[in-house]
Amino acid sequence: MPGNKPGELLGRTPGQIAWSRFKRNRTGVICAWIVIFYVVVALCAPLISALYGKDPYTFYGLRDVSLLDEFNMPAGANGGISGEYWFGISPQTGQDIFTNVIYGVRTSLGIAVVIVIISTLLGAVIGIAQGYLGGKFDYFVGRFSDLLLAMPSQLFFIAFTPIVLNLFVPIDKETPTHIRILAMWTVLALLGWMGLARLLRGMTLSLREREYVEAAKIAGASSRRIIFKELLPNLSTTILVQTTLLLPAMVTTEAGLSFLGVGMVSPTPDLGRMFSDAAQYYDTDLTYLLFPGLTLTIFVLAFNLLGDAVRDALDPKTIA
């Protein structure tokens, strides 16, 4: 900077310090690039499919009988992997697995991102309001969140998703894909905010007793200003870290629901649905199960490690 003498120490913002810590974490940087790669694949899935020359909906095995044997299994080695079908084809129908995987990433990631945004907003608003307002509001909301936390989440996801679907579409009618996505957003978001809310409530209870909050109250600041100008900036790090840890959890939850038949169904490409279909052929066509399994495992592992790296970078106790 102009005016600085040689050798003079320059002050750094908290963001610059956190970025410096993060760049030194090799695992975190690698995982960040992996996550970016997944996001790009999800966003560019139609373009990739067009360049590849295949789509996830066509039954190539029924159009070209030479692709499947007499048992309707891939005729080629390793699930029919070839220069034309990079990840092979599926049994019975001969759908292209590569395009199903990239579109499956698009489906799972797209659903999970919206769920995380809604859950984070609900958790942040409710948790901060509990901690700041206290009183009866804190008590009754706290007991309600305790009730939800006491429920076995996976079982309730499975039980409530069909109920929400039936609110939009009669049970004897075929459910459109957008209604299934809306139902998953609703159920997973409404049952996914409690952990963040409880964490932020405890932190807000501590922060509201700090001197700068008391000074803002004496100066006549409104509750809205105190929450957004004094409390929220000191809670943003926690919210960011929890969000990075919640996203992979929601990706696996969405895949689990689709695996169990209450999430996405055919013909919508989805990693969980691919697991469900491939489980029938694990003893004869392991390749079909391998690619969606590796795709989901790598993403969840990378995002969890990225969350740990972000937490370490934002931790003030970390040596800069």
Protein Blocks (a to p, Z undefined) as FASTA:
>chain_A
ZZiaghiacdddfklmmmmmmmmmmklmmmmmmmmmmmmmmmmmmmmmmmnopafkbcfk
lmmmmlpcfkopafbghhhpafklmnopaehklpafklmmmmmmmmmmmmmmmmmmmmmm
mmmmmmmmmmmngmmllmmmmmmmmmmmmpcfklmmmmmmmmmmmmmpcfkbccdfklmm
mmmmmmmmmmmmmmmmmmmmmmmmmmmmpmklmmmmmnopafklmmmmmmmmmmmmmmmm
mmmmmmmmmmmmmmmmmmnopaccdfbdcfklmmmmmmmmmmmmmmlmmmmmmmmmmmmm
mmmmmmmmmmmmmpmkbcZZ
